Every structure is written in structure tokens, then in C-alpha cells.
């Protein structure tokens, strides 16, 4: 049917699907070249344009050859000579020519100054310079007067408004409130939050307060509300409504009590004494007082939970707003919450605070609370940014450091807040008792001199005291030093010779240790003095086995000989007795030869020791008397 007249068939001529082979791998796989897009094909064809060729007019045949007619082959050659990009090339050539001409005109006009493009100058009028100066000065003076008048009016209006309005701006006051507390707007009502949720708080009290504008209240203009401290403050533009549970003054009291007698006390609070129920109290003072009440209630609630959960040898007791914990036998720690809505001095009305307030214990407790707050807000790295917190850094490194089971169990242990408070109170009480024992011994013992130095910088649970035992006037001859570390339930003594002795909280052990160090110091000082005096050191015994049995420790003694060897001094020191000094002569004066003993060599034996009446000796102290005794025996 294709040969019938009137019928046409559309034939689509397409390029072969296969592209040119670019690479053949070793396994026979062929990689074809990606076909070019339309823009890439156009770019390829445009790159083949040769503008140096002549136009199609030069390609035409000469007219002489075309006079006799052209055959079919010549017509085909003429048709193929016409270039499809000929019009594009001609337009580009013409545009290039025009640009060249324009460039020549511009260069002639600018460089050689053959043409001038400036406007034709008009006739110059003679101007007077001074007249222009005066005119400008007059105009500036008029503008300045207008500005100064407007500024003076604004200043006057502002001064009158500030004089007539005693209440500050509402928005400024609200901005100051937002700088310290979180606020949000709920159904046209501004609600604030006083809770400690950012520090990991789980207390049920919400701590919400309401902020309104104080213009609705009848206020006397030009008057200021008096502060409870006696300072006149301007009325506020804000009115803060605090719930009744958070009104008033609250604090947590800590008392160390022994046999119904208060030994020391401290209070935990962030505010001083204020009359919180004053009707014209500033909103900042109200919020600080309410936040302090919330803080004390939340802290006491946490301590009460820990007191119930802890398994102590003597169970803790929680009665109402009071927690009782046993520190030592007969010594109790009482923690109580006091909340008063009437204001005033609360501590004066409380019967529990009869002892002297101790600021050191209060500082330790505040420091403990700050550490807890810092630990809740600053978790150790590495920890996820948006997920539940994982194990601590020590537990994360337990695998690489090859930690054993005991170390892993120690990592899981942590002290509660109540345990830390009890530990600090125990240390504080033991430190007070240690100070009392040292002061008592210093008063009792006049010779030698005992000096104690307490370190000013200590940890909340460990204190250190250095004790120096020396004799007046002979401190360069001999000095005995020891260091006592006071912990929460024990004492640790480090002597100068490196000996370490551990003691319990019973202070009789400390008292016995100090007395033992005193008589050992006397024996050592006598030996050092004998060396200075030229006497010979014969024997020494720190645990003398003869004489009466001592109730505490053992007696110690030493024997000294004069430079000539004809005098002997025996010194005996007892822990709880006086010092005994005896002397002997060599050879002895009461030797008589007889029928049984005829050799003269036995007369060189030392004589019997005779005790010296030490209380009748002259001298300021023990070493001074020994020095005089040695000197008298040497000269005789």
C-alpha cells in the first residue's frame, strides 16, 4: 500500500543504540563511551568553526564556466559548498568590526583630546565668600536652636514624669525579674518557677509564683515603702504572689549533743533574719526568702529519706521535723527544720540553740551542699549529649585498666548526703575533743613545754596538728616532734623517727601517748645534754624491768659517767610519776680490805647509788638542774 497514491508512511531514522567501545577488560567485558548530551554536541560542533575561511561567494564557480550551462554534478557541488554556520560567522564578524570602531573613537576622545564630552560651561557669576559663610552660619544656628529646644522639652518632660511617678517601669522590673528566675506565660498570666530542677531535684513542691502588675493596688504617689532594715525603697511596679507553703523564714539547724548538753551548733540557710511578712516588702526579697524556704524543705526531705533507708548500727530516728543520728556512744547529731511564718529572729525563740554557733561547721556543710549541686550539673566525660547518663569515667576505664572485682565494687559505693554530714560532724566533734585534751595536758605539764600548731587549711573530714615538746632554754639541744591526724572516727600519730600509731576515738589513748612522749623526751634530752657537757653515755633502757609496776607503760632510765669516770648519774623517768635521779662514786669510799678480800683491785668498783632530793635542787627546769648537777660533780 505504500505504492498507492495518497498514502504516506512515516519512517523514523534513529542512531544505533550501541555507542563507541572505550575499553575492553581482560575478561572480555566491554565498556562503552557515554553518549554526548545536546549541549556537549553543540559545543563540539561550535569548536569546529574556522573563521579564517572565506564566504560562500568565493566558493561559487566563475561565471565563465557557467555560461554554457551546468550539469547535475556541478549543481551538487554548489549546493554542498554552502556552510550552515555562515550566517553566525557573518554576524560575529560585523559585531567585531563595530566594537573595533567604537574602541578607536573612545581612545581618540580620551587620549588625544580631539573631542570634549564635558557640558558647555555657563556664564560664571561672581560669588562673595564671606556672605556664604554668614548665610551658612545663620542656617546652622537656626537648626541648633531647634534641636536644643526640643531636647530641653524632652528633658523637662522626663524629669516631671520621674518626679510624679514613684513606681518604676513595669517592663524594666519584669526584665530584672527574668534575669534571676524562669518565667513563662500561661493564658495571659505570668508564672515563675523557684524549684531546683536544673540541679536534679525530685522534690514534689512545684515552687510556682505569680507575677502581676501593681497598678491595681491603691498606692500613695511620692511615697516609698520602708525596708525592714530601715532603708527606704521605692515602690515596685510588680506584685509577686507566693504560695502560703513558701512564705516565712526557714533554716536547718545542726546540733551536736552529749548527755542532753549542746556542744556546738550550726545552721544551713541562704538568708539572714528578715521580717518576711511586711506588706511593702520588695519582690526580690520575697522571692529569695521563698526560694530559701523551698531549699530547706527539699534538703530536709532528702535527709529524712536517707535516714530511713540507711542501715546504721544504731538506727536513725525521724520524728516530724527532726532527725536524730548517733555519732559516738553518748553523742548524738540532731538535724531539725525550722519554718516560721511570723518573721523576726527565729533562733532566739528556739530552745535548741543554747550553745555557741560554730561557723567552721556551717562552712563545711555549705561546702558539702555546693559539691552536691556541682556534681548534679557537671557530669564527667564521656557522656551522651541527648540520652540517659551512663557509667562514670572510672567504670568506663575499668576494662583497659584491668580492674578486679574489689575495685568494681568500690566504684559502685557512694556516700549519701546524710552520711557525709554525719562524717563531718564526727570529725568536728573529735577535733574539739582533741583540742581539749591537748590544752589540758599543756596546763598540767609545766616542764617540758608543749606547743601545738593546727593547720589552717584542712579538708572537711581530716585535720592535722603538729606537737613540739621542748625545754625552755634548751630547745636547740633536743626537740621532740610528732604529727597527729584527726579523722572522723580515729586518730593517727606519726612520730619523728617514722613510727606510726593508730588510735580510736577514745581520747584516753591520746592522753597516754602524749605522756609517754614527754618522759621519752626527758631521757633523750638528758643524753644530748651529757654529750654537750662531756659526760659519757653508758646505758639506756626504754622499758625498765625493775622497780614498781607502772599503771601505764614502762619506766625508762639511763646511766651517765663523768669525763674522769669517777662519778655516775642514774636517771629514771616514770610515765605518771616524778623524775628520780641518783648518783654514785667510783671507786667507792667505804671499801675496807679484810681476810676474805685482800686484793686492792676490788676497790675500783662503783659505790652504791644515793637518791638526790630533786625538789631541793636549784634550777628552772629539769635540764637546768641536770646541768648544774653535772657541773658540780665534774668540778669536785
Secondary structure, 3 states (H helix, E strand, C coil): CCCCCCCCCCCCCCCCCCCCEEEECCCCCEEECCCCCHHHHHHHHHHCCCCCCCCHHHHCCCCCCCCCCCCHHHHHHHHHHCCCCHHHHHHHHHHHHHHHHHHHHHHHHHHCCCCCCCCCCCCCCCCCHHHHHHHHHHHHHHHHHHHHHHHHHHHHHHHHHHHHCCCCCHHHHHHHHHCCCEEEECCCCEEEECCCHHHCCCCCCCCEEEEEEHHHCCCCCCCCEECCCCCEECCCCEEEEECHHHCCEEEEEEEEEECCEEEEEEEECCCCCCCCCCCCCCHHHHHHHHHHHHHHHHHHHHHHHHHHHCCCCCCCEEECCEEEEEEECCEEEEEEEEEECCCCCCHHHCCCCCCCECHHHHHHHHHHHHHHHHHHHCCCCCCCCCCCCCCCHHHHCCCCCCCCHHHHHHHHCCCCHHHHHHHHHHHHHHHHHHHHHHHHHHHHCCCCEEEEEECCCCECCEEEEEEEEECCCCCCCCEEEEEEEECCCCEEEEECCCCEEEECCCHHHHHHHHHHHHHHHHHHHHHHHHHHHCCEEEEEECCCCCCCCCCCCCCEEEEEECCCCCEEEEEEECCCCCCEEEEEECCCCCCCCCCCCCCHHHHHCCCCCEECCHHHCCCCCHHHHHHHHHHHHHHC
